Amino acid sequence: MTVYLLEDETNILKHILSLVQDIPYLQLVGYSDTVAKARQELPRLKPELILADIQLKDGNSFELFKDSDTDAHTIFITAYNQYAIDALNLGAFAYLLKPVDTAVFTDTVHRCFIKSEAYRFSRQQLELSASHYGGKGSLQRLALKSLSYTQIVDIEDILYCQSDKGYTTFHLKNDKPVLVCKVIKEYEALLPKDIFLRCHQSYLVNTRHISKYYKAGYIEMVNGIEIPISERKKSYVQEFIERAF
């Protein structure tokens, strides 16, 4: 996600720049301490996320956005609470108070990233589906986009998916796990429902690779990995397995 930063306080600028650099999926494309410079650069740089201090050297950054046609997500950063309503009325994704807390900043940016990726995910998967359904009636292959590469996998080679804080790890039959910056719910909706089973908030399993089902509340996969079953899913999982096999 490309980022543009508006901030006129040197220490805060350095702090936010360091926060941006620590998040691997962010790419800084520019920054400014004035409304005038930002007004010139934003149409050319077209960032996906704008981090904007409200009170800048030459005016109020709200003026920059009132007449703008940018579709970038905006996170306003300020020390003054009275600006909160104005920020929300302008359609800001979020509003952060100074001094900016590292954990709050990271969480807010990640939620923004997930929201923006959801749209791209839908378009990419529709395009992928058109080329990989192949007349068999269900999706046959899937593109897994990690931070450094995109791996195409056969659906049948997916053992299970594991969710962790907005990321999803795909565990594959004969390959290394692939970490994807998308939530597991997106894949649950995409993968064949007669094959993949959501047995837990954090797990989506390929039932064709289940070795054993334990009434105590877990599944053993063919590779020996034990997957927990949430308490509220026990009856559903048992019925699913009995119906499927």
C-alpha positions in Angstrom: 0.0 0.0 0.0 1.5 3.3 -1.1 1.5 6.1 1.6 1.8 9.9 1.6 2.4 11.8 4.8 1.5 15.3 5.8 3.2 16.5 9.0 5.0 19.8 9.9 6.5 18.8 13.3 10.0 17.4 12.8 10.0 14.9 15.7 6.6 13.6 14.9 7.5 13.3 11.3 10.5 11.2 12.1 8.4 9.0 14.5 5.7 8.3 11.9 8.2 7.7 9.2 9.8 5.0 11.4 6.4 3.5 12.0 5.7 3.3 8.3 9.1 1.8 7.6 8.4 -1.0 10.2 5.3 -2.2 8.4 6.4 -4.3 5.4 3.4 -3.8 3.2 3.6 0.0 3.3 5.6 2.0 0.7 6.2 5.7 1.3 5.9 7.7 -1.9 6.2 11.2 -0.5 5.7 13.6 2.4 5.1 17.3 2.9 4.8 19.9 5.7 2.5 22.2 3.7 -0.9 22.0 2.1 0.4 23.7 -1.0 3.1 21.1 -1.7 0.6 18.2 -1.0 -1.9 19.8 -3.4 0.6 19.6 -6.2 2.0 16.1 -5.4 -1.1 14.1 -4.5 -2.7 14.0 -8.1 0.7 12.8 -9.5 1.6 10.3 -6.8 -1.9 8.9 -6.3 -1.2 7.2 -2.9 -3.6 4.6 -1.5 -3.3 5.9 2.0 -2.8 9.5 3.3 -1.6 10.1 6.8 -2.5 13.7 7.5 -1.7 16.1 10.3 -4.6 18.6 10.4 -2.9 21.8 11.3 0.0 22.5 8.9 2.4 25.4 8.3 0.2 27.1 5.7 -3.3 26.1 6.8 -5.7 23.3 7.6 -5.4 20.0 5.7 -9.2 19.7 5.7 -9.1 22.3 2.9 -7.0 19.9 0.9 -9.6 17.2 1.0 -12.8 19.1 0.7 -12.5 19.6 -3.1 -10.3 16.6 -3.8 -11.5 13.7 -5.9 -8.9 11.3 -4.4 -10.1 7.8 -3.5 -7.3 7.2 -1.0 -8.0 6.1 2.5 -7.2 9.0 5.0 -6.1 8.7 8.6 -6.0 12.1 10.3 -3.4 12.7 13.0 -3.8 15.6 15.4 -3.4 16.8 19.0 -6.8 18.5 19.0 -10.0 16.6 19.8 -12.3 19.3 18.3 -11.3 18.2 14.8 -12.6 14.7 15.2 -16.1 15.4 13.9 -14.7 17.3 10.9 -12.4 14.4 10.1 -15.2 11.9 10.2 -17.5 14.1 8.1 -14.8 14.2 5.4 -14.9 10.4 5.3 -11.6 9.7 7.1 -10.9 6.0 7.7 -9.7 6.8 11.2 -8.6 9.6 13.5 -5.5 9.3 15.7 -4.4 11.6 18.6 -0.8 12.7 19.2 1.4 11.4 20.6 0.8 8.5 18.2 0.9 5.2 20.0 2.8 2.5 18.0 0.4 -0.3 18.7 -2.7 1.8 17.9 -1.0 3.1 14.7 -0.1 -0.4 13.5 -3.6 -1.8 14.2 -5.3 1.1 12.5 -3.1 0.9 9.4 -3.6 -2.9 9.2 -7.4 -2.5 9.4 -7.1 0.0 6.6 -4.9 -2.3 4.5 -7.3 -5.3 5.0 -10.3 -3.1 3.9 -8.5 -1.8 0.8 -7.2 -5.3 -0.1 -10.7 -6.8 0.0 -11.7 -4.9 -3.1 -8.6 -6.0 -5.0 -9.0 -9.5 -3.7 -12.5 -9.7 -5.2 -11.4 -8.5 -8.6 -8.3 -10.7 -8.7 -10.2 -13.8 -7.6 -13.0 -13.2 -10.2 -10.3 -13.0 -12.9 -8.6 -16.0 -11.6 -11.8 -18.0 -11.3 -12.6 -17.3 -14.9 -9.4 -18.9 -16.0 -9.2 -21.8 -13.5 -12.7 -23.2 -13.1 -12.0 -25.4 -16.1 -15.4 -27.0 -16.6 -15.2 -29.1 -13.4 -17.9 -27.2 -11.6 -15.7 -25.8 -8.9 -12.5 -23.7 -8.4 -9.4 -25.8 -9.2 -6.5 -23.5 -8.6 -5.9 -20.5 -6.3 -3.4 -17.6 -6.4 -1.7 -16.9 -3.1 -0.1 -13.5 -3.0 2.6 -13.2 -0.3 4.7 -10.0 0.3 7.4 -11.1 -2.2 5.7 -13.5 -4.7 2.4 -15.0 -5.9 2.2 -18.8 -5.8 -0.4 -20.7 -7.8 -1.6 -23.8 -5.9 -4.0 -26.6 -6.7 -7.0 -26.7 -4.4 -6.4 -30.3 -3.6 -2.9 -29.6 -2.3 -4.2 -27.3 0.5 -4.2 -29.2 3.8 -5.6 -26.3 5.9 -5.6 -22.6 6.4 -4.6 -20.9 9.7 -5.6 -17.4 10.6 -3.6 -15.0 12.8 -4.4 -11.3 13.3 -5.7 -10.6 9.8 -3.2 -12.9 8.0 -3.8 -16.4 6.6 -1.2 -19.1 6.4 -1.8 -21.8 3.8 -0.3 -25.2 4.8 0.3 -27.3 1.7 0.7 -31.0 1.0 4.2 -30.9 -0.6 5.4 -27.3 -0.2 6.3 -24.7 2.3 3.6 -22.7 4.1 2.5 -19.5 2.3 1.6 -16.4 4.4 -1.0 -14.2 2.8 -2.1 -10.7 3.9 -5.8 -11.5 3.7 -8.3 -12.7 6.3 -9.4 -16.3 6.4 -13.0 -15.3 5.9 -12.3 -14.3 2.3 -11.0 -17.7 1.5 -13.8 -19.5 3.3 -16.2 -17.7 1.0 -14.2 -18.6 -2.1 -13.2 -22.3 -1.5 -15.6 -25.2 -2.2 -18.0 -25.5 0.8 -18.4 -29.2 0.2 -14.7 -29.8 0.7 -13.4 -27.1 3.1 -14.7 -27.0 6.7 -14.4 -24.0 9.1 -14.0 -26.0 12.3 -12.6 -23.1 14.4 -12.3 -19.3 14.2 -8.7 -19.7 13.2 -8.8 -22.8 11.0 -10.3 -23.8 7.7 -9.5 -27.5 6.8 -9.6 -29.5 3.6 -11.7 -32.5 4.7 -10.1 -34.7 2.0 -6.9 -34.6 4.1 -8.5 -35.4 7.5 -7.1 -38.6 9.0 -9.1 -38.8 12.3 -11.9 -37.0 14.0 -11.8 -37.1 17.8 -14.9 -36.5 19.9 -12.7 -34.8 22.5 -12.7 -31.8 20.1 -10.0 -32.0 17.5 -9.1 -33.3 14.0 -5.9 -35.0 13.0 -4.7 -34.3 9.5 -2.8 -36.8 7.3 0.5 -35.1 8.2 -0.2 -35.7 11.9 -1.1 -32.1 12.7 -3.9 -31.7 15.2 -6.5 -29.0 14.5 -8.8 -27.8 17.3 -12.6 -27.7 17.0 -14.4 -24.9 18.8 -17.0 -25.9 21.3 -19.9 -24.4 19.3 -18.7 -26.1 16.1 -18.5 -29.7 17.5 -22.0 -30.9 16.4 -21.7 -29.2 13.0 -18.2 -30.7 12.4 -19.4 -34.2 13.3 -22.4 -34.0 11.0 -20.3 -32.6 8.2 -17.8 -35.4 8.4 -20.5 -38.1 8.7 -22.3 -36.7 5.7 -19.1 -36.3 3.6 -17.7 -39.8 4.3 
